[in-house]
Amino acid sequence: MLFIRLITILIITAVAVTAAPVEKSVLNLEDGFTDTYTGSWSEMLSDTSGSMTIEDVVKSANWISQDRDVVSLSFLKYPIWIRFTFLDSRKTLSPLLLRLQNPLLNSIDLYLIKAGRITGHVHTGDAEPYGSRPIESNDFVFHLEQEKQPVTCVLRIESTSAMKIPLEIMTFPAYIRQSNGEQMILWGLYGILIMLVLHNLFLFLSERDRVYGLLASFLIFWLIYELAHLGYGYQHLWPNSIWFQEHAVPFSISGALTFIGLYFTAHLRTKESFPVFHKLITALVIIPGAVMLPVSILAPYQVSIKIVLILGLIASPLLIILALAGAFRKNRQAYFILAGFTAQLIGQMLSNLLAWGVIPFNLFTSNTVHVSGTLLMVLVSLGLMDKLNIMRKSLETSELSLKEKNLELVATNEEMHATLEELEAANEEFEAQNEELIASQILLEQNEKQIRIIVENLPLPLIVENEGTISYINGAFRRTYFNDIDDVTDSDKLITKLLPDGEVRRKAMEEILLHSANLHDGEMIYLGHFRLSTGYGNTRETEIYITKALPLRLFILIDITEQMRTRDLILQTEKMMTIGGLSAGMAHEINNPLSIIVQGVQSIRRRLDPSRKENNETAAELGLDLKSAHEYFKSRRINQYMDGIEEAGHRAAAIVVNMLNFSRKGSIEKKEYDIHSIIDETLNLASKDYNLKKGYDFRKIQISRKFDASLPRVNCVLNEIQQVLLNIIKNASQAMSTCKEEDYRPQLIIRTAMDDVMISISIRDNGPGIPAEYINSIFDPFFTTKIPGAGTGLGLYVSRYIINDRHSGQISACNLPDGGTEFLILLPVVQSEIT
């Protein structure tokens, strides 16, 4: 029902926003007039700034014409203005009233304008004391001036609740008649609700069945909602509490949701009959509703009402589906609940038709929701009483049955004496057969033990299930997925461990049920490919097969994690090779204009050089003094600008050379290099990395080089070592960029030293460090702590391969005591340079 209300609000808001501005005519009140709605005679103005005055509004040309009897909008953060003009043409004047039938509007200002002059102003609203209302009523009623000339009514309305604005001009007798009719209907409904509350409280105290207490609590909160929603609570119960009036609606809805959820779970015994629905209703209705009870009192109305409406949107289909499920299982109480929800749905549909303007707004149509809601309460209570009657009839039937069985037992006792003698004779025969069975049992146990040993040592993980109970799990499953699994005997719990995500588990169960529905004995089928969680802190890509031998089902799990990792690594390598080729091509294209720029600057300098004879001759022909021109260039720092152009060109060319060297497919042949030159070239390359600049300004990092100048050269593949260093530097830069303290200064310390017969390269940062639970997994393939799409998890895995396998070195990482991370690389030196 709340879902239908939300759709209605959105549609009506869209219609109101897109309506074209049309000049409205005057509403003429003639003899015989009693009442009419002003919606189709009205115009609306949205005050999005919230600062417009009545003078601004009167002059505005942005009024939008309305074509419905009732203006109905959704939740708005700004006030709206509504105006209409009426002319009282009746021969006999009698008091006129303006009624606004929405008691939850926070602030209302009514201005009466006659002949371009403001002749009256009234301020009231739900956020004002009840005594500020000009006429005592559950909603808002205003006196209108009676003149034989047009009177314009301008209303400024601001509210945190939905902007439903049914405005009606009426005579005083029509108001009394209409008000009495509404109160007769509503107080009759409230009387029914109060009787239901008292009835269920009496049954709760007499029967000691908490179901009646839960229903009574739900009815109490529903009654509070009805009184608050229609303004009768503010009028009669808490007229001096603006604060409670503001929070009463979300508070009562929160309580109603909590207790209707508790009532459903207890009344329909969902924990035993519908365990999935029981968990859903508990998690999505009962717990959030209970949390919202205090929150709705403390939080702002516009926040709490939206939250409880969303909870109602979730709860309504859940409860209807649960009632349907109970009805399909022939649950008599579910029939009553379903009938009640059907009545409520019809009432809500009529309310929506009223909001859309399909049916007129009158005494009957404006109260369909309240009548259908009360009918829902009555039918739910009747269902509970029907349950009580069934229990009483069942008790009477049981007493009669016990008497009949007592007579049968007497007759059976006599037969038992006769049969006992026959049993004694048969017992001797059974003892002989029992000895044969014992021998067969021993043989079966021996065979079972042998089969268990074979299955236990199979390399494939196996699970044997017997009608939802786990009968056996072999050692391969324990080694691959969970070791401490002996206490799990329920298949649902095991599936929850393997697939902890609820949505993924639901889809997986649908796939398993779909594929195994027509499985025959002895047949093996493929169920699908799943990502299963393990008790070792990781996941395993697994293909699952199933075979059946009634009543057992055997699940065979094949771990394909390593195959998939190898495939992904091959694909990633091919992609990186392609990107390298493209980068090299782009670098060659950039070199051409760089060469032109540098050569152009050099040519300009040669043609301006006063020491060259041909320059002086040409200048003399044109009447120029090259030396004076040279002094002018020097004074205006033109030579410095040309130096900057040439230096920038050379620097860009150097960057291109570095990028070419890095992207060019490296030779597998190792050469001798100075490790410090490799580090400097890699730092220069990192400072120009676009992705690194985008995430963090590399120039802000303080880089400290602590090099041992006496180190010998290393025998390595240049671009591979650059790849390792660049990957570690980029990871450190990205980690340090997450530190947001004002006094934090990122720092990178690169130290080289001799470690026995190897060169050590230490790269330290002062970032947040690596979480302790991840430090041992960072070199694993596809392991990453970055958000999806930010990393592949292959950088450090490939780095370890390059250092350990390609260069016979070592790479390790650790967290520093004072914060930050240190990566340590050991590379063998050229043997001929070891002194």
N, C-alpha and C positions, 0 to 999 in steps of 0.2 A: 504493500500500500504506500509506503514512504517513497518507493521508487517511482510510482505513478505521480505522486505529488511533485517530486523533483523535476520530472519531464514536463509536467504542466507549467511549473514556474518558468522553466527555460523557454517554452514555446510562447507563453504570454509576454515574457520580457522581449523576445525577438520581435514579436508583432508590434509591441509598444515602441521599440527603438526605431523600427523601419517605417512607422506610419508617417505619411506625408502631412505637412502642415496645411490645414484648411481652415478658413475663417468660419467660426461657429455662429449660428443664429441664436436669437434670444428664446429661452424657455418660457412659454406663455402659459400662465396658470389661469384657467377659465373657470366659470361656474361649474360646480359638481366635482372639482378637483379634490382628491384625497391624498394621494402620494404618488411619487415617481422617482426613479433613479436618474441621476444627473450624468452618468458616465458618457452616454452618446452625445450630450450637450457640452462636454468638457474639453478643455485643452490642458496639456501637461508641459512643464518646463523643468529640465534637469539642471540643478544647481551644483555642478561638479566641483566648483571651488568652495562651496559652502559659505560664501560670504555675501551673497546677493541680498539686498534689502527690498522692501516692498516697492520703493521708488524705482530701483533697477528692474524689478520684475514687470512693473506696469509698462515701462518703456521698451522692454525686450521684444524682438521680432522673431524669437526662436521657439514660440509656442507650437506644440505638435497636437493635432486634433485626435480625439479618441472616438472610436466607433462601437464601443461595447458599453453595456449598462454599468459594468463594474470594472474599474481600473485595477489590474492585478499584475504586480511585478515581483521579482525575486528579492534577495537580500541586496541592499544598496549601501555604499559607504558615504553617500552624500544625500542631502535633502532634495525633495522634489516639490514643485509648486503646481497646484491645480486651480483652474478658474472656470467659472461658468456665470452666465448672466440670466436672470429671470425677471419676468414682469408679472406682477399680480393684477390680473384683469378681472378678478371676481367683483361682482357688484357689492356683495356683502363681505367685508374683510373679517377674517378670523385669524387667531394666532397661527404662525407658520414656524415649523421646526426644521433644522437640518441635522440629520442623524448619520454618523459615521460608524458603521458596524464592524469595527476592528478594535477591540479593547487593548491590543498589545503595542500600539504605536507610541513611541517614547515622547515625542514633542509635536504639538499641533498649534499652529497660529492661524486664526480665522480673521480676515480683514473684509469689511463691508465697504464697497466703493460705490458712491452715488454721485453722478454728474462730475466724475473725475476727481472726487474728493473722498478721502477715507473718513467714514462716519462711525466706524466701530472696529474694535480689535479685542479678541479673546485669546488667551494663551492657556493651554492645558496639556495633558498627555499622561501616558503611563508612568513616565519618570517624574511626575509631579504629584504632590499630595492629593489624595482622593477628594478632599474638600475644595480643590481648585476648580472642579468641574462646574460649569454653569447650571446644569440640571443633573440631579442624582440619578445615575443609570449605570448599568454594567458596561456600556460602551459610551460613546461621546455624542451628546445631543446639545445643539445650540439654538438660541432664539434668533429669528430672522426679522429684519425690519419690514414693515408693511407699507409700501408706497405705491402710488399709481404711476411710477416711472421705473425704468430698468435699474436693477441693483446687481452689481457684480460681486460675487463671492470669490475671494482668493485665499487658498489654504496653503500654508507651508508645513510640510510633513517630513519629519526625520525620525528614523527608527532603526534599531538593530535587528528587528524581526522582519519577516517578509512583508513587502509593500502591497497588501491587498486592501483596496480602498473602496468599499461599497458606500457611496454617498446617496442619500435619499432625502428629498424635500417632502414634507408631509404636514397635514393639519394635526392639531393637538388630539382630536378624537381618533384619527387614524393611528397616531403613535400609541395611544393608550390601548386601542384594540390589538394592534400588532404586538406590543410589548406583553400584554396579557396572554395572547396566544402562544408566544414563544416561551414565556415562563411556565405556562401550563404544561407544555410538552417537555421542557428541559427539567423542571423540578419533578415531573412524573418519572423521567428517566433517572434522575438522581435518587429519587425515593426507591426505585427498583435496585439501584446499585447499593444503597445503604442496607436494604433488606438482604441482599446477597452477601454483603460483608458480615452482617450479624449472623446470618444463617451458617456461613462457613466457619466463623469463629466459634459458634456453639458446637458444630460438629467436631472441630479441632479439639476443643476442651473435653468433649464427651468421648470421642473415639480415639483420641491421642494419635491421630494420623496426620503427619506433618503436611501432607498434600493439601488438606483443607486450610491449614495455616498459610501455606505459600499462596494459594488462590486468594485468600482474604487479603494478604499483603499486596498482591498485584491489584486487586480491586480498589484498595485504598489509594494506591499511587495513581491509578487511572482516574479515580474520582477527583483527586487533587489536580490532575492535568486538565480535566474537563472544567473545573471551577476556575483555574488560572487562565486557561485558554479563552474562555468566554467572558472573563472579567468579573464573574460573580464572587470569586474568592477575594479580589481586591475590594469589592463593594461591601461584602458582609463579614468576611473572616479576618482579613489583615489590612484594613483601610489605612493604617498608619505606618505600614512597613513597605516603603518603596523598594528597599533592598530585596526583600523576599519576593515581591511581585516580579522583579526583574529576573530572578533565578528560578522561580517556581516551575516554569514549563520544562526547561532542560532537567531540573532536579526530579520532577515527577516522571518524565520519560525514562531517565536513567533507572529509577526504582522499578518502573513497570517492566522494562526490558530485563532487569536482573531477576525479578520474581516470576515473570512469565517463562523465562528460560529454566529456572529451578522447578517450576510447576510442571512443565512439559517433561523434563528428564525424570521427575519422580512419578508423575501420573502414568506415563507410557513406558516406564521402566527401560529407558533407553540404554542404560549401562549394560543390561543383559540382552535386550532385543535388538538395539541398534547402536552398537559400540562406536561406530564411526561418527554417526550423528551426535552421539553423546559427547565425544571429544570436540567436535566442531562447535556445538552449542556452548559447551563450557568455555572454549578458547575464544570464540567470536562474539558471544552474547553475554554470558553470566559474568565472567571476569571483567571484560571492559565495562559492562553496565555498573558493576560494583565499584570499580575505580572511578567512574564518572560521577557517582553520588557525591563524594566530597569535592571533586574537581568542578562540577557544575555550580556549586555554591561559591567557589573561590574564583573561577575563571570568568572573563567577560562573557556576556550573554551571546554575542555573535560567534565567539569561538566555540562555546559549549553546545549551542543549539545545532551548529553544523556537525559537530562530532557525534552527537546523539542521533541526528537524522541519518548519518552514514551508518551508525550501528543499527538503526531501525531498518535501513535499506538492506543490510546484511541479514538481520534476524528474520524479516518477513518471509523471504523465499525459503530460508532454512526451516522455519516452523511449518510452512505450508507443505513443503516436500516431506517433512517428517510425518505430518498428519496424513498425507496421501499414502506414505509407506505403511503406516499403521492401519489405514483403511483397507489396503490391499491384503493385509494379514488378518482381516476380519476382526479388527479390534473395535468393539462397539464405542468406546470412548473417543476413538479417532474420528468416528462418523460425526459425533456432536461437534468436535473441534473443527472438522472440515466444513460442516454446515455453517458454523459461526464465521469462519474466515470467508466463506462464500458470500455471506450477508455483508460482511465488512467490505469485501471487494466491490460488490454491487453499489454500496453506499459511496465508496470512494470514486467509482466510475461516474455516478451521478454528480458528485462534487466537481469532478474534472469537466464534465459537460457544462456544468454551471459556470466554471471559470472560463471556458472557451466561448461562452455565449450561446451555446446550442439550446439550452433550456433556460427559462426565466429565473431570476433570483426572487424567491418568495419564501413564505414561512416553511413550506415543506422542503423545497430544494436546498435551502440554507442549513437545514438540520439533518440531512441524510447521513452524514458521517457520524453524528452523535447518536442517532437512532440505531444505525447499524453496529456502532461500537458497543452500545448497551445490549443489543441482541447477541453479539458475540459473547459478552460476559454471561448472559443468561444461558446460552447454549453450552458454554464451557462448564458452568455450574451444574446444569442438568446432566451433562456427561458424568460429572463426579458423583451426583446422586444416583445415577443409573448404576455406576460401579458399586455403590453401597448396597443397592437392592440386589444386584447379582450376587454379592458376597453373602447376603442374608439367605437368599434362596439356595445358594450352594451349601450353606451350613445346614439348612433343613434337609436338603437332599442327602447330605452326608450322614446325618443322624438316622434317617430311614435305612440308608444303605448299610450302616453298621449293625442295625438290628437284624436285617436279612442275613448279613454275613455271619452273625453270631449263631443263627440257626443252622446255617450251612456248615459252620465249624463243628457243631455237635455231631452232625451226621458224618462229616468227614473223619472225625476222631474214631468213630466205630470202624470205618473202612480202613483207617491207618493200622489198627490192631491186626486186622486180617492181612494187610499187606506186609506188615513187619516180618511175619513168619516167612513169606516169600522172599523178602529181602535178605534174610539171614542165609537162605539157601543160595541165593544168587551171589552173596558176598564171597563165598568160597571160590566161585568161578571167577569173580572179578580179581581176587588176589592173584590167581594164576596168570591172568591176563596182564595184571599190573607188573609182574616180574618181567614179562616180555617187553612191556612198554619202557621200563627202566633201562633195559639193555639197549633198546632203540634210541632212547634219549641220550645215553652216554655216547653212542656212535654219532648222533646228530651234533652233539656239542663238540666232539673232536673235529668233525668236518667244518663246523662253523668257525672254530678256532683257526684252522688252517686257512680258510677263505679270508678271515679277518686279517691274518698276518699278511696275506698277499695284497689285499686291498689297502691296508695301512701303509705299505711300502710302495704303492703305485705313485709315480711322479705327478699324476693329475689329481687336483683337488676334487673330492667327491662329497656329496651330501645326500643322505637317505632320509626321506620324509614319509611319515605314516599318518595320513589324514590330519595335516596341520601340526604334527608333532615331529621334532627332529629325533630320528632314531640313531643316526650314526654320522660322524664327521671324521674323515681320515686325517693322517698326519700331514699330508701335502697341503690340505686346507689350513691347518693350524700354522704351518710354516709360512704360508703365503699371505694369509689374511688375518686370522685371529688365533692367538695361542690360548688365551683364557676364555674359552667358549663353552666349557663343559656345563656351566650353570644355565645356558640358554637352551631350552627345550621347545619353545614355541617358535614356529616358522616365521610368524609376523615380527617377533622381536629380532630374529636373525636378519630378516630383510631390512628392518629399521637400522640395524648396525651397518649393514653393507651399503644401504642407500639412505643416509640420514636426511637428505632433502625431501620434504613431503611431496612436492609437486613431481620431482623426478621419480620418486618411489611409486606414486599413483600411476604415472604413464608406464613405468616398467611393469607394474602388476597387470595393467590392461594388455600389454604386449604378451605377457606370459599366459594370461587367461585366454587370449585370442588364439595363440598358437597351440596351446595344449588342450583345447576344448575337445577335439576329435582324436586325441591320441589313443592308439590301440595298444594292447599288451604286447610287449616285445618290440615295439616300434620306437625308433630314436629320431627326434626332430631337433632342428636348430631353433633356439628361442630368440637369439639376438645378441648384439654387442652392447655391453654395459660398462660404465666406469664405477668400480666398487671401492668403497673406503675400507681401510684396514686398521687393525689395532696398532700398527707400527708408525702411524702418522703420515701415511701417504695413500695414494690411490693406485689401483691396478686396472688396466684395460683388459676386459675379460669377455670371451665368447662362451655362452652357456648352451648346453645341450641337455635334453631330458628324455628319459625312457621310463616306461611304466611296467610294473608287474604287480597287479592288484594284491593287497591294498597299498603297496609301496610305490614311491616315485623316486628315481635316481637322477640327481642333477650332476652333470659333469662340467667342470669349469676349466677353461683353457686360458692361461695367462699369456696375452699377446702384447704386453706392455713394451718389452724390449724391441719386438718387431716394429711396433708403431713409432717408437723413438728413433730407431734406425732410419725408417722411411722419412720421418720429419726432418732428421738431420741431413739426409741426402737432398731433400727438397730445399732446405734452407741454404745449403752449400751452393746448389745450382743457382738459387736466386741471388746470393751474394756475388757469385761470379759474373752474373749478368749485370748487376748494378756496377761492379767494378769496371766492366767494359764500357758501359755508358759514361761513367765518370771520367775515364781516360779520354774518350772522344770529346766530351765537353771541355776538358782541360786543353786539348790541342786547339779547339776552336777559340778559346779565350786567348791563347798565346799570340795569335795573329794580330788582333787589334792592339795588344800590349806592345808588340814589336814596332808597330806603326807609331804609337804614342812616344816611345823612347827615342826612336830614330828622328821623329819630328822635332822633339826638343833639342836633340843634338844638332840638327841642321839649322834651327833658329839661332843657336849660340854661334855656330860657325859664320853665319851671314851677318851677325851683329858684332863680330870680333873686330875692333879697330886696327889690330895688328896685321890683318890680311889685306893685301894690296888691292885685290879685286873689289873688296867691300868699300874701301876709300874712294876708288875710282867711280863706282856707281853712285855713291853718296854725293861726290863732287858734281857729277852730272845733274843731280836732282837738287843741288844747292843745300845739302844737309851737312851737318858737322857730326861725324860719328862719335867723336869723343864727348861732345855735349849730350848727344843722345845716350851714350853709355852712362854718363853721370846722372842723367834723368832716370834711366832704368835702375841705377843703384839707389837713387833717392827714393823712388817709388817702390823699392823692394821687388822689382819685377824679376831680377835674377834669382831671388830667394824663392819666388813662386815657381820659376822654371826648375830650380833645384828640387823643390817639393814634388813637382810632376814627375821628374825623372826618377827620384827616389821611390815614389809610390809605384811607378811602373816596374822598377827592378824588384820591389818588395812583392808586388802581385805576381811577377814572373817566378819569384822564388817559391811563393805559395803553390803556384801551378806545378812547378817541378816536384815539390814535396807530394802533392796530391797524385801526380803521375806515378811517382815511385811507389806510393802506397797502394794505388788502385791497380797498377800493372801486375799481371799474373807473375808471381815470384818464381824464381828458379829454385829447385829443390837443392841446388848446390850451395853449400855453406861457404862464406868468405870471412876474412878477418876484418873486424870493425872496432872502432873506439866506442865503448859503451856510452860515454858521456855525449858524444855527437848524436848517437841514436836517441838518447833521452831528450836533448835540446830540440832535435828535429820533431820529435813526437809532441813536445809541449807547444811548439810553434803550430803544428798541425791541429792540436786540440783547441788552440785559441781561435782558429778559423772555422771550427766545426759549427755548422748552422744549427743543428739540433741542440748542441750544448749551449749556444748563445740564446736560443729560444727559451730554454728551460732555466738558464742561470747565466749571468754575466761572468765569463771566465776571468775577465780582467780584475774583478773584485777579489779574487782568491790570492792570498799572499803565498807565493811559491818560494820555498827556501831550498837551495841546492847545496848540499854538503858532500862534495865529490872528493874522492881520493885520487889526486892527479897521478899517483904512481902506479895505478892499476894497469895490468897488461891488457892486450886486446882480446876480444872474444871471437870465437869461431861460430857464426850463426847465419840464419837466413834473415836478412834485414827486415823485410816487410812483415814477417811473422812475429818478430820481437816487437816491432812497432805496433802491431795489432794487439798484442798482450798488454803493452804499456798504455796504449790509448784506451783500451777497455777498462782497465783499473782506474785511470785518471777520470774518465767519464762517470763511472759509478761513484767515485768519491765526490765529484762535483755535484752530482744529482742528490747524493745523500746530504751533503752540507747545505744545499739549498732549502732543505726542509726545516732548518733551524731558524726560527723567526725572532729570537731575542734581540732587543735593540742594541745591546753592547756586544753582540756576537760578531766575530771577525773570522771568516773561513781561512784556513791555513793548510797548505800542502807541503810536507817535508819529504824531499827525495834524497836519500843518503846511499852512497856506494862505499864498499869496503872489500877487503880481501878476507875470505873465509876458507882457510886451508888452501886447497887447490881450485877453489871456485870463487867467482865474483858474486857478492851479495848486493842486491838492489832492494832497498827498503822504501816503501811508499806509505807515508802516514798522513791521515787527515784528522781533523778535530770535530768530525760530525757526530751523529747520534750513535754510531756503532751498529753492529749487526745483532739482532735478538739472539740470546743464547741458544734458543731451541732451533735456530736456523743455521748456526755457525758450521755445523758438520755436514750440511746439505748443500752449501752454496756452489760446490763444484759438480753437483749432480746435473745430468742433462735435463733441460726444460724446467729447472727449479728457479722460480723468481718470486720476489715479494712485491713487484710492481703491479700497478693496476692493469687489467686486461688491455692489450694493445700497446703498452708502454715497453714491453720487453719480451724476448722469446725464451729466456732461460738458458741460452746456449753460450753466452759470452764467456763466462768463467769456465764452463765445461771445455770449450775449444781452447781457452788459454792454458788449462792444465794439460791438454793433449799436446799443444805446441811445446811447452816447457819440459814436461816429463818425458814424452815419447819422442818428439822430434829433435830435442836438444839435450837429452840425458841430464836435465836439470831437475830442480824442485821448485814448487810454488805452494805457499801456505798463507793462511790468514788468521788473525786473532784480534780480539778486542783489547784496547789499551786500558790500564787501570783508571786513568784520568779522563776517559772518554775518547771516542774515535776508534779507528780501525787501522791496522797495519797489515800490508801485504808484503811478503818477503819472497824474492825470486833469487834462486841460486843458479848460475850458469858456469859451465866449465870454460877455462881460459885456454888460449893457444899454448900448447905445452912448450914450444920453443922459447917463449917469453918468460917462463917461470925461472927465476934466478935461484 
